[in-house]
Amino acid sequence: MQRQLPSSQVPRFNPHPPMEPPKEKKKTLEIEPISPIKRRMGKLKEPTADEQVEFTKHNIEDLLLGMGVEFRNPEKVAGGWLPLEAYDDKEFDTRLPSAWVNPNGSLLGGPREGVGAQGLWKDKDGLCYWRKLRIMKYLPKTDRYEGFWENTREKVRLARIFIHFEDEDPKIFSRRFAAAHQKRKHADALIKYNYYIDNMPKHQIPEVDTNQTNRVLQMTQNTKALRGKSSADTTTLLNEVNVDFAKTMNKIIFDKHCSDKGNNLITGKLDLPPPIEKKEVPYFGMIRIPPHDFPSSVTHFILHTLQRYTEVIKTQQEIRKECNDVASKDIYNPNITKTMKVDEFKQIQSSSTSQTGYYLKETWLNKLKDTTKQNFEKPGDQASLPGFNLNVGSKAEYDQSDLKRFLVQ
């Protein structure tokens, strides 16, 4: 007789099996395109009053120079021709843009004398310095702050990356400014990198061989747009394939040169971003989720949703269709093609509103009722859905049913 194991010792299926030990991967040079930063704000904490006192002890110029950021002569910096505000990461912000000018949220605006700040000022020789200014308002259309310099009273509009507010942590702002500078350097290097590859000679690169060409033609001529076309129609496509093939071969050659001899070229050093480490291919072809109580999660989901029945989903779709039809109707009659008297115009519009009102009160409302009855009423002796009994006898039972949740949602 086979002995049964206790329930605690019965082997169970483990939905989270251990992963295989990771293998050592060889880093490859893969360049990530640089794009403007996504506009998300308010990730950091608001500073306290004591911290704001500490802010006055730091000089923003010394902090930036200590981090190796050359802000004084931007035209001689790599990537200085690119706009720095395009690479500004607003996750460093602790407030919304308008809140820097209007910290109290008053509808009357900020202080009459403006908000104290430092801005990057450029002189006639193109050299930049940090000077005090007063910010008066924020312009959301251009994403700029408007104010004036304290020494000259000259009006100025600056982007957020060029303004350091008095209530802002100078260390966080210096990291923000340095990160934007580094992003711009990488963008400038990638533009040069792709420019070099695009202008490398292609006449010595072999074209795609005959077998590959026939395979490409066979796959493209199976499409609807090229089916039955002559070979002349595919010549342009084959030329594009050969050009892309030559660019890819040149990229491999250029990457090998940079890997063997470094990024020091005749035109200068390429400050490329670090290579991207490829993610490890998962051992299992499924999404791994952390251990959790599946029965309680399903129970919680069922108790809080009505879309577990086909009838409910079908009813919602038909109701949504009727609502969309109503939304497309005009309350007034806009199709006036001739001149008329005011009384005649009023009569036409009054007739149009009356027809729309009648449609809503009679036709549209009856359609919603008929849709609900057709989906929830069962013919003959079939039992209705639990909680969706249209012939419920008491109000207390109706208040506890899913039918009320469905009708008042």
ZICORGI-V370221 format. One record per helix or strand of 2 or more residues. SS is the DSSP state (helix for helix, strand for strand). FROM is the first residue (numbers start at 1). TO is the last residue. If there is no record, write none. Layout:
BEGIN
SS_FROM_TO, SS_FROM_TO
END
This chain:
BEGIN
helix_7_9, helix_49_55, helix_60_66, helix_74_76, helix_84_87, helix_90_92, helix_97_101, strand_115_122, strand_128_139, strand_144_149, strand_155_158, helix_160_162, strand_163_165, helix_170_198, helix_210_220, helix_231_261, strand_264_265, strand_268_269, helix_294_303, helix_310_327, helix_342_376, helix_395_399, helix_402_407
END
